[in-house]
Amino acid sequence: MGWKRALSLLRAMPEARLDANQRTWNAVLRACESDAQWELALSLMRELWLTGVDKNTQTFLAAIGACARAKKWQVALALLEDAHLERAATEPHVYCAALSACAKASRWQAALRVVFTMVSRTVWVDAATYNVAIDACAAGRQPARAFQLLHEMQTLGVQADRWTETAVPDGWSLADARWACAGGGGRWEEAWAIFAAAPGDRSAPQKHGLRPLGSLRPGGRGVAPPGG
């Protein structure tokens, strides 16, 4: 069902004396996600806060997914924070949707913040999560940050998969990456030194917490629609 049809049915429910429940709203949001209708999804989320209908993981997953498809990473991160505040971000899928939004918009710094926030909040992370973040760093010409994530994988005992091989920066094999991350967790810094002359941010890798962009709920500070 397309988003126009889904929205039309939602708007017709009051006239038919029917109440839209959580499943109804989620279905409309999923239709928005399929067509990358991020502005409509955001508008519907604001309506939900006003109507008082409970939101669950699927609600935020669909809204963040719509933002990801449209590369609206800032709005996706704001929704992620709202999901966390409403205890609807306990599953990794919600974080991964926001991570995907950052990666699709080539925002490697934001991608790093999402991963490190997942770790700090003890949200389950797997190779697929790291692969997206590593790919974002490689696309942003930040091989040192990619190695930092590989080191993090090893430290946490996350098993690399076959897709991790393709996410490693050009010119280096997964074996090279494992060597760089071996030896008590120190050699990833040597890898960073090798790539210190790479274009982009040359400061030493650091972990960052996810900085909330402001609630999108009524009364919140809000987020200006991003241009990127």
Contacts in CASP RR format, 6 or more apart in sequence:
PFRMAT RR
TARGET T0000
AUTHOR 0000-0000-0000
METHOD contacts of the structure
MODEL  1
MGWKRALSLLRAMPEARLDANQRTWNAVLRACESDAQWELALSLMRELWL
TGVDKNTQTFLAAIGACARAKKWQVALALLEDAHLERAATEPHVYCAALS
ACAKASRWQAALRVVFTMVSRTVWVDAATYNVAIDACAAGRQPARAFQLL
HEMQTLGVQADRWTETAVPDGWSLADARWACAGGGGRWEEAWAIFAAAPG
DRSAPQKHGLRPLGSLRPGGRGVAPPGG
1 27 0 8 1.000
1 31 0 8 1.000
2 31 0 8 1.000
2 34 0 8 1.000
2 35 0 8 1.000
3 28 0 8 1.000
3 31 0 8 1.000
3 32 0 8 1.000
3 34 0 8 1.000
3 35 0 8 1.000
3 37 0 8 1.000
3 40 0 8 1.000
5 31 0 8 1.000
6 27 0 8 1.000
6 28 0 8 1.000
6 31 0 8 1.000
6 32 0 8 1.000
7 28 0 8 1.000
7 31 0 8 1.000
7 40 0 8 1.000
9 28 0 8 1.000
10 20 0 8 1.000
10 24 0 8 1.000
10 25 0 8 1.000
10 28 0 8 1.000
13 19 0 8 1.000
13 20 0 8 1.000
13 24 0 8 1.000
20 51 0 8 1.000
20 53 0 8 1.000
21 53 0 8 1.000
22 53 0 8 1.000
22 54 0 8 1.000
22 55 0 8 1.000
22 56 0 8 1.000
22 59 0 8 1.000
25 44 0 8 1.000
25 48 0 8 1.000
25 53 0 8 1.000
25 55 0 8 1.000
25 59 0 8 1.000
26 56 0 8 1.000
26 58 0 8 1.000
26 59 0 8 1.000
26 62 0 8 1.000
28 44 0 8 1.000
29 41 0 8 1.000
29 44 0 8 1.000
29 45 0 8 1.000
29 59 0 8 1.000
29 62 0 8 1.000
29 63 0 8 1.000
29 66 0 8 1.000
30 58 0 8 1.000
30 62 0 8 1.000
31 37 0 8 1.000
32 38 0 8 1.000
32 40 0 8 1.000
32 41 0 8 1.000
32 44 0 8 1.000
32 62 0 8 1.000
32 63 0 8 1.000
32 66 0 8 1.000
33 41 0 8 1.000
33 62 0 8 1.000
33 63 0 8 1.000
33 65 0 8 1.000
33 66 0 8 1.000
33 69 0 8 1.000
36 66 0 8 1.000
36 69 0 8 1.000
36 70 0 8 1.000
37 66 0 8 1.000
37 70 0 8 1.000
38 66 0 8 1.000
38 67 0 8 1.000
38 69 0 8 1.000
38 70 0 8 1.000
38 72 0 8 1.000
38 75 0 8 1.000
39 225 0 8 1.000
40 66 0 8 1.000
41 62 0 8 1.000
41 63 0 8 1.000
41 66 0 8 1.000
41 67 0 8 1.000
42 63 0 8 1.000
42 67 0 8 1.000
42 75 0 8 1.000
42 79 0 8 1.000
42 216 0 8 1.000
44 63 0 8 1.000
45 55 0 8 1.000
45 59 0 8 1.000
45 63 0 8 1.000
45 79 0 8 1.000
45 216 0 8 1.000
46 216 0 8 1.000
46 217 0 8 1.000
46 218 0 8 1.000
48 55 0 8 1.000
48 59 0 8 1.000
49 217 0 8 1.000
49 218 0 8 1.000
50 218 0 8 1.000
55 86 0 8 1.000
55 88 0 8 1.000
56 88 0 8 1.000
57 83 0 8 1.000
57 88 0 8 1.000
57 89 0 8 1.000
57 90 0 8 1.000
57 91 0 8 1.000
57 93 0 8 1.000
57 94 0 8 1.000
59 88 0 8 1.000
60 79 0 8 1.000
60 80 0 8 1.000
60 82 0 8 1.000
60 83 0 8 1.000
60 88 0 8 1.000
60 89 0 8 1.000
60 94 0 8 1.000
61 93 0 8 1.000
61 94 0 8 1.000
61 97 0 8 1.000
63 79 0 8 1.000
64 76 0 8 1.000
64 79 0 8 1.000
64 80 0 8 1.000
64 83 0 8 1.000
64 94 0 8 1.000
64 97 0 8 1.000
64 98 0 8 1.000
64 101 0 8 1.000
65 76 0 8 1.000
65 97 0 8 1.000
65 100 0 8 1.000
65 101 0 8 1.000
67 73 0 8 1.000
67 75 0 8 1.000
67 76 0 8 1.000
67 79 0 8 1.000
67 101 0 8 1.000
68 76 0 8 1.000
68 97 0 8 1.000
68 98 0 8 1.000
68 100 0 8 1.000
68 101 0 8 1.000
68 104 0 8 1.000
69 104 0 8 1.000
71 101 0 8 1.000
71 104 0 8 1.000
71 105 0 8 1.000
71 228 0 8 1.000
72 101 0 8 1.000
72 105 0 8 1.000
72 225 0 8 1.000
72 226 0 8 1.000
72 228 0 8 1.000
73 98 0 8 1.000
73 101 0 8 1.000
73 102 0 8 1.000
73 104 0 8 1.000
73 105 0 8 1.000
73 107 0 8 1.000
73 110 0 8 1.000
73 226 0 8 1.000
73 228 0 8 1.000
74 213 0 8 1.000
74 223 0 8 1.000
74 226 0 8 1.000
75 216 0 8 1.000
75 223 0 8 1.000
75 225 0 8 1.000
75 226 0 8 1.000
76 97 0 8 1.000
76 98 0 8 1.000
76 101 0 8 1.000
76 102 0 8 1.000
77 98 0 8 1.000
77 101 0 8 1.000
77 102 0 8 1.000
77 110 0 8 1.000
77 114 0 8 1.000
77 210 0 8 1.000
77 213 0 8 1.000
78 212 0 8 1.000
78 213 0 8 1.000
78 214 0 8 1.000
78 215 0 8 1.000
78 216 0 8 1.000
78 222 0 8 1.000
78 223 0 8 1.000
79 98 0 8 1.000
79 216 0 8 1.000
80 89 0 8 1.000
80 94 0 8 1.000
80 95 0 8 1.000
80 97 0 8 1.000
80 98 0 8 1.000
80 114 0 8 1.000
80 210 0 8 1.000
81 210 0 8 1.000
81 212 0 8 1.000
81 213 0 8 1.000
81 214 0 8 1.000
81 215 0 8 1.000
82 215 0 8 1.000
82 216 0 8 1.000
82 217 0 8 1.000
83 89 0 8 1.000
83 94 0 8 1.000
84 121 0 8 1.000
85 215 0 8 1.000
88 94 0 8 1.000
89 95 0 8 1.000
89 123 0 8 1.000
90 123 0 8 1.000
91 123 0 8 1.000
92 118 0 8 1.000
92 123 0 8 1.000
92 124 0 8 1.000
92 125 0 8 1.000
92 126 0 8 1.000
92 129 0 8 1.000
95 114 0 8 1.000
95 117 0 8 1.000
95 118 0 8 1.000
95 123 0 8 1.000
95 129 0 8 1.000
96 128 0 8 1.000
96 129 0 8 1.000
96 132 0 8 1.000
98 114 0 8 1.000
99 111 0 8 1.000
99 114 0 8 1.000
99 115 0 8 1.000
99 129 0 8 1.000
99 132 0 8 1.000
99 133 0 8 1.000
100 132 0 8 1.000
102 108 0 8 1.000
102 110 0 8 1.000
102 111 0 8 1.000
102 114 0 8 1.000
102 136 0 8 1.000
103 111 0 8 1.000
103 132 0 8 1.000
103 133 0 8 1.000
103 135 0 8 1.000
103 136 0 8 1.000
103 139 0 8 1.000
105 228 0 8 1.000
106 136 0 8 1.000
106 139 0 8 1.000
106 140 0 8 1.000
107 136 0 8 1.000
108 133 0 8 1.000
108 136 0 8 1.000
108 137 0 8 1.000
108 139 0 8 1.000
108 140 0 8 1.000
108 142 0 8 1.000
108 145 0 8 1.000
109 201 0 8 1.000
109 208 0 8 1.000
111 132 0 8 1.000
111 133 0 8 1.000
111 136 0 8 1.000
111 137 0 8 1.000
112 133 0 8 1.000
112 137 0 8 1.000
112 145 0 8 1.000
112 148 0 8 1.000
112 149 0 8 1.000
112 207 0 8 1.000
112 208 0 8 1.000
113 208 0 8 1.000
113 209 0 8 1.000
113 210 0 8 1.000
113 211 0 8 1.000
114 133 0 8 1.000
114 210 0 8 1.000
115 125 0 8 1.000
115 129 0 8 1.000
115 130 0 8 1.000
115 133 0 8 1.000
115 149 0 8 1.000
115 152 0 8 1.000
116 207 0 8 1.000
116 208 0 8 1.000
116 209 0 8 1.000
116 210 0 8 1.000
117 123 0 8 1.000
117 209 0 8 1.000
117 210 0 8 1.000
118 124 0 8 1.000
118 125 0 8 1.000
118 129 0 8 1.000
119 125 0 8 1.000
119 152 0 8 1.000
119 156 0 8 1.000
120 209 0 8 1.000
125 156 0 8 1.000
125 158 0 8 1.000
126 158 0 8 1.000
127 153 0 8 1.000
127 158 0 8 1.000
127 159 0 8 1.000
127 160 0 8 1.000
127 161 0 8 1.000
127 163 0 8 1.000
127 164 0 8 1.000
128 161 0 8 1.000
128 163 0 8 1.000
130 149 0 8 1.000
130 150 0 8 1.000
130 152 0 8 1.000
130 153 0 8 1.000
130 158 0 8 1.000
130 164 0 8 1.000
130 167 0 8 1.000
131 161 0 8 1.000
131 163 0 8 1.000
131 164 0 8 1.000
131 167 0 8 1.000
133 149 0 8 1.000
134 146 0 8 1.000
134 149 0 8 1.000
134 150 0 8 1.000
134 164 0 8 1.000
134 167 0 8 1.000
134 168 0 8 1.000
135 166 0 8 1.000
135 167 0 8 1.000
137 143 0 8 1.000
137 145 0 8 1.000
137 146 0 8 1.000
137 149 0 8 1.000
137 169 0 8 1.000
138 146 0 8 1.000
138 167 0 8 1.000
138 168 0 8 1.000
138 169 0 8 1.000
138 170 0 8 1.000
140 200 0 8 1.000
141 198 0 8 1.000
141 199 0 8 1.000
141 200 0 8 1.000
142 198 0 8 1.000
142 200 0 8 1.000
142 201 0 8 1.000
143 169 0 8 1.000
143 172 0 8 1.000
143 191 0 8 1.000
143 195 0 8 1.000
143 198 0 8 1.000
144 191 0 8 1.000
144 192 0 8 1.000
144 195 0 8 1.000
144 196 0 8 1.000
144 198 0 8 1.000
144 205 0 8 1.000
145 205 0 8 1.000
146 167 0 8 1.000
146 168 0 8 1.000
146 169 0 8 1.000
147 169 0 8 1.000
147 177 0 8 1.000
147 180 0 8 1.000
147 181 0 8 1.000
147 188 0 8 1.000
147 191 0 8 1.000
147 192 0 8 1.000
147 195 0 8 1.000
148 188 0 8 1.000
148 192 0 8 1.000
148 205 0 8 1.000
150 160 0 8 1.000
150 164 0 8 1.000
150 168 0 8 1.000
150 177 0 8 1.000
150 178 0 8 1.000
150 180 0 8 1.000
150 181 0 8 1.000
150 188 0 8 1.000
151 180 0 8 1.000
151 181 0 8 1.000
151 185 0 8 1.000
151 186 0 8 1.000
151 188 0 8 1.000
152 158 0 8 1.000
153 160 0 8 1.000
153 164 0 8 1.000
153 181 0 8 1.000
154 178 0 8 1.000
154 181 0 8 1.000
154 182 0 8 1.000
154 185 0 8 1.000
155 185 0 8 1.000
160 174 0 8 1.000
164 174 0 8 1.000
165 173 0 8 1.000
165 174 0 8 1.000
168 174 0 8 1.000
168 176 0 8 1.000
168 177 0 8 1.000
169 195 0 8 1.000
177 191 0 8 1.000
179 187 0 8 1.000
180 187 0 8 1.000
180 188 0 8 1.000
180 190 0 8 1.000
180 191 0 8 1.000
181 187 0 8 1.000
181 188 0 8 1.000
181 191 0 8 1.000
189 204 0 8 1.000
192 204 0 8 1.000
192 205 0 8 1.000
196 202 0 8 1.000
213 222 0 8 1.000
213 223 0 8 1.000
214 220 0 8 1.000
214 221 0 8 1.000
214 222 0 8 1.000
214 223 0 8 1.000
215 221 0 8 1.000
215 222 0 8 1.000
216 222 0 8 1.000
216 223 0 8 1.000
END
